[in-house]
Amino acid sequence: MENTTSKELESVLEAKWEEYKQKVKQGGDAQKIYQEEIWPLLLQVWKEKPKVIPTPKKFDVSIHTLGTSPEATTFAILGTQADEIYILHTEETKKFISKIETDTGKKVYPIEIGKSDVASIYKQVIKILEKHPEKSIALDITSGTKAMSAGLSAAGFFFRRFFETIRVVYVDNDLYDLEVRRPKAGTEKLIILPSPHEVLADVDVLLALENYKRKDYISAHKYFLKAREKTGNQKFQLFEDLCLMYGFWFNLNIKDAYKKSQQILEKMNSESYSMYTTNELLDYGYLEKQSQILKAIDNFTETEDFGNIVGVIALAETLLYLSSESLQKKQLALSALYVYRALELLLQQRMKHMGKNFETASLLPEEKENLKQKLAMILGEDEEDITFKTKLGLLELLTYLLILQDELIKRIFNEDTVKKLARNLKTRNASLLIHGLKSPSENEIEKLYE
């Protein structure tokens, strides 16, 4: 029957099934007749076009529990199409392994367990999962004792949280023929079972919250979005917006962060979302203050008005926060850049507060000469080697403010601390992200915080 089409094969199988039933009624050996006349046709059907619900899928690895009816395990192996196959069997069912290999044409890896030893199932499953963390894995719970099936399904649904490619599968049928007490041949199908995590989105919410606490707002947003799509619950949209707000903010996309904060507050004030605003992440008063801070930063970056002290300080605080986060991740060059820019912003604000500009062209000749002399002394260089760019840099700003006897700056800096800062600036300028090929050390960055 090599050239038989699927439809023709189904017709042959239908006719054979009726013949099989008649022979059994007449006293024939049901198992012997089934294996000789029905089973070869079923194998051909499943090898050519297995019926898989909701849609056929080729898995990389499959794990099966094996009971005293090995046919279901054979269907599952052919349906999952896995290349690496593990069978959890008992001492009593070990004898079916060779037939399964013969029928499927595939090598399997047998693992013997006790018929109620679910602990062994958990251990064996996690061992296989850790061996293949990126591969798609099917866990077939059709055959075996109830404890074995329950153990494998529990492992599958639980470990799905950590291994997203796991799927629990089950061989079912559309019609059980009571006359011969068997599923009607040809009605068998492999079902890829939905996980409760897919239906209820609890794992998505858990992963979203874990990522949110780790301040990975982009990943948290992805999981909150999945939760909303699965459940249809609109409350998750508020959390999505919250993640986007912080994601924009800490990527220094201040304008979009401010817009998103306004959208969150508008939703929280609407009847559609009012029932969801009791969550600890959605503290209206706190979020309103955050929105005001973002508005101040946005206004400052748009107008460059250093009289907007809240905007300047809030932006500097944002940069210091990003520096701290980068330092924890060992992103030393990035951490240094953030902290230097934060300090520079604050010094620029002090200049404006003193009624001065930080453009070099605005300096009077006498001021420029005094600044040169002071910098030459701090840096240990000749005055003629001191040059200025269009705008005063961090060291020039600090030195100039000391010359102006700024009381606030004098409380924090003296000649020695300025010299240390000058050395750190040389290191910064030699870093990969500025002009050189070196990276700052953690010690150098920590000194800046001091």
N, C-alpha and C positions, 0 to 999 in steps of 0.2 A: 504493500500500500504506500510505496514511496512517493508517488505522484498524486496522491489523494489531496484534494483541497480541504480546508478547515470545515466547510459546510458539509462536504461529502463524508468526512470523518465523523462529524457529529451524527449524521444520519445512520452510518454504520454502527456507531456506538449505541444509538437509540435502539436499533434492531437487535443488537447483541444483548443489550440489557434485558429486553423482553424474553429472549431465548434463555438467558441466564436464570431468570425468575422461574420460567417453566421447568427447567432442569432441576432447580432446587426444590420446587414443589413436588417433583416426581421422585424425590429422595436422593438427588445427587449431592456430592460433597461440595457444599457452598464455597468453602475457602479454595479448594483445588480448582473448581470451575472458574472462580473469580480470577485467580492468579494466571490461569492458562488462557482465558478468552477475553476478559475485560481489562485486566491490568496492562497488557501490552498496548492496547489502544489508548488507555488513559495516559500512559507514559509518552506516547507519540504526541498526543494533544498538548500535554504540559511542556514538552521539549520544544514544540513548534510555536505555540502561542498560549502561554499560561494566562489564566484569567486573574487579574490583579485589580483590586478596588482600593482607592479611587482611580489609580492610573498605574500602569506598569513602571517599575523602577528597578534598576540594577544596583544592588548593594555590593560593597567591596568585601564585607565580612558578614557571616551569619552565625548565630548561636542558637542551638535547638535543644529543647528537652525531649527525651525519647521515652515513650511508653511501650505498651505491648501491641500497638497498631502503628507500625512503621510507615504505612502508606502516607499518612498525613505529613510526616517529617520529610518524606521524599517530595511531596507536592511543594512544601515550603522551600526546600532547597532549590527546586527547579523554578519556583516563582520568584525567589529573591535574586537568583542568578549570581550568587556570590562566588568569588574565586577561593576564598579561605573560609572553611566551614568547621565549626566546632559543635560536637554533640555531647550534651550532658546526659549520661546514661547511668543506670543502676547495674548491679551485678547480673540481674535477671534479663535486662534488655540489651546487654552487650552483644548477644548473638545476632542481633539484627543489623549491626554495623556493616558487615560485608555485603549483605543484600542491598542496602541503601547505596553503597559505593558502586555496586554493579548496575543498579537501576538508573542512577543519576550520571554515571560515568565520571564521578568526581571523587577525589581523595578527601577524606574527612579526618579531623583530629578528635578522637574520642577522649572524654574526661569522665571518669567514674566518680559518682557521688552517692550518698545515701538518699533513699526515696523521700525523706522528709528533712534533709539537711539543707535548709535554705541559706544558712550561714556560708556553706561552701559555695553555693551558687553566687552569692554576693561577691565573695573573694575571687572566684574564677572570672566573673564578668568584669570586675574592675581591672583585673590583671590584663585581660584582652583589650579593654578600652584604653588602658595606659600604653599598651603596645602599639595601638593604632589610633592615636588621638584625633587625627584629621580625616579618618576614613568613615564612610557611611556604613553603619552596622545595623543589621536586622536581628531582633530577638524574637524567636518563634516559640510561642507558649502553647501550641496546639496539643502536643503529645506529652506523656509523662503523668506522674501523680498530680493531684490537685496542689499539693505543697510545692512541687517542682515548678508548676506553671505559675502559681502565685508568687513564688520567690523570684522567678525570672521577670515577670511583669513588674513586680515592685522595683527590682533593680533597674529595669528599663525606664520606668517613669521617674524614679528618683534621680538617676544619673543623667537624665536628660538635661538637668540644670547645668551640668558641667560639660557635657558632650552633646552638642546640639544636633549631631548627625545620627543619633540613635533613634530607631523606630521599633515599636513592638508590633509583631504581625501574628496573624491567626488564620488557620485554614478552616473555612466554614463551607456550608453548602446551601443550596436553595431548596432542596427537597430531600427529606429522609424517608426512604421507602420502608414502611412498616412490615410489608410482606416478607422481606428478606433481612430486615433490621440492619440496613446499610444506607449511607447516603447514595442517592441515585447517581450512577456514573455520568459524568459530564456536567453535573451541577456544582462541582467543587470550585472554590475560589479562594484566593489569598487576600485577606483584608489587612491593609496597613492601618492599624488602629490609631485614632487621634489621641494624643496625650491630654490628660486633664489640664496640663500646663498650657496647651494650645487653646483649649476651650475656655478655661477660666482666667488665663493670662497671669496666674500668680507668680510664676517664675520670671516672667517679663517684668512685673512690678518689682520683685525682689532684686533682680539685676539692675533695674533702673535706679532703685534706692541705693544699692551698693556703689554704683558708679557716681551717683550724685554726692554721696558722702566722701568719695575719693576725689571729688571736684572734676571728674571727667564728664562734663556737662553734655558734650556731643554724644557720647555713648548712652548716657542716661536718657537723652531726648529720643534716641532710636528705640529704646525699650519701652518708654512711655507711649510712643507712637504705635508700636506693635500691640500694646495692651489695649489701646483705644480701638484699633482696627478689629481686634478679636472680640472684644466685649461690647463695643458700641457705646461704652460709658464716656460721656463727654467731660467728666471731671479730669480725665487724663490730659485733655487739651490744655488745661491750666498748668499742669506740671510740665508739659512740652514747652509751653511759652516761657515758663520759669527757667528751664534749662537753656533755652535759646537766649534769654536775656543775659544770663551769666556767661554763656558761651561767647556771645558778642562782646560783652564787657571785658572779659579777660583775654580776648584777642584784639582788644583796643579798638573795636568797631563800636565806638561810643554812641553814635547817632542811632544805629539800629537797636542797640541795647536800650536806649531811652524810649524809642518808639514801642519796643516790646513791653517795657515796664508799664507804659500807658495803656496798652491793650489789656494787660493782666488786670490792672485796677478797674478798667471799664467792665471787664467780664465779671469781676468779683462784685461789682455794684449791680449787676443785672440779675433778674429773677432766675434766669436759666442756670446760673452757676452758683447762686446764693447758698444752696444746700451743701456745696463742696468746700466752702471757705473755712471750715473749722479745723482743717488739717494743719498740723504744726508748721509745715513748709509754707503755708499760705497765710501768714500773719499780715493782715492788711496794713496795720500801723507801721510795721517794719518795712514792708514793701513800698509803702508810700514814701518813707524816708529815703529808701534806696533810689526811687524814681527821682526824688528831688536832687539827690547827689549826682545822678546821671545827667539831669538837666543842667546842673551847674558846670559839670565837666564839658558837656556838649557845647554850652554857651561859650565857655572859655576857649575851646579849640576852634570854634567858629570865628570869634572876635579877637582872640589873642589879648583880651583885656585882663592884665595882671591885677587890676583892681578887684577882680572876681576871686577873692581869697579862697572861698569855699571850693570853687572849681580847680584852682591851682593845687591846693592841699589835697583834695580828693584824687586828683590825677597822680600826684606824687605818691599818695598812699597806695593807689592801684599799682603803680610801677614797683613800689617796694614789696607789695604782696607778690607780684609776679616774679620778682627777684628771689624772694624767699622760696617760692614754689620751685623755681628753676634750680636753686641751690640744693633742695632736697632730692631732686632728680639727677643731681650731678651735672647739670647743664651750666657749667661754670662761666663760660664766656657770655652766655645769654644773661645769667644772673648779674654779672658785673655791669653789663650794658644798662640793664634796668635801674640798678641802684645809682649809677653815675648820672643817668638822665633825671632821676628823681631829685638828686641833690642839686643838679644844675637848674632845674625848674624853680626850686625854692630860693636859690641864690638870685635868679632872674627876678623873682617876685620882690626880693629885698631891695634890689637895685631900683625897681619901679617905685617901691615904697619910699626910698630915699630921694625920689625925684630925678633919678638918673636913667639913661638909656644904656643898653648893653651893645649898641653898635659902636664899633671902634671909631668911626668917623665923628661920633658925637663927643669924643674926649677932647678937652682943651690940650694944647701942646704941653703945658706944665703938668697936667694930670697924666698924660701919656708918658712923660719923662719919669715922673715919680713911680709909675707902675712898672716901667722898665727896670729902674734901679732896684725896686723891691723884689721883682721876679728874678733878677740876676743874682741877688743875694740868696734867695731861697733855693734856686736851682744850682748855684755855684758856677754860673756861666758869666761870660762877658756881656756887657750891655748891648754891644753891637750885634750879638748873636740872638738877641730877643726880638722876635717878630710877631706881628698880630694878624689875625684873619679878619674877615668882615665883621664878625661878631665875637665878643669876648667869650672865651671858653671857660670851662669850670674853674680852672686854677686862676685865670685872670680875674674872674668875677669875685672869687673868694679873697684874693689879694687886694683888689680894689676896695672891697667893702671893709677890709681891715684898715686900709689907709684912711677911709672915711670915718673910722672909729665907730662903726655900727655896733651898738651895745649888744644886740642880740647875737651877732656873729662872734663878738669878743667873748661872750659867755661860753661858747662852744669850741672856738678855734683859737689857737695861738701859733706862734711861729713854728714850733716843733711839729704840731699836728698838720700844719700846712705843708711842711717838708715831707712828712710821711705820705700825705695825699699826693704830693708831686711824684714821689717814687711809685706809688700805685698807678698813677696816670701813665707813667712811662710803660709800666707793664700792660696796662689796658691798650695803649697805642700799638704795642707789639703783638696783640692778640690776633687770632685768625679772623675775627669779625671786624677788625679795624684796618690796620696796615701791615700786620706781621703774620707770623706763623706759630705763635705761642698761645698757650691757654693760661688764664689766671688760676691761682691756687685757691682752695677753700679758705685758707688762712688770710689771704689778701682780701677776699670778699668780706670775711667776718670783721676785719679791721675797719672796713668802710662802714659797716653797721654801727660799730663803736663810735 
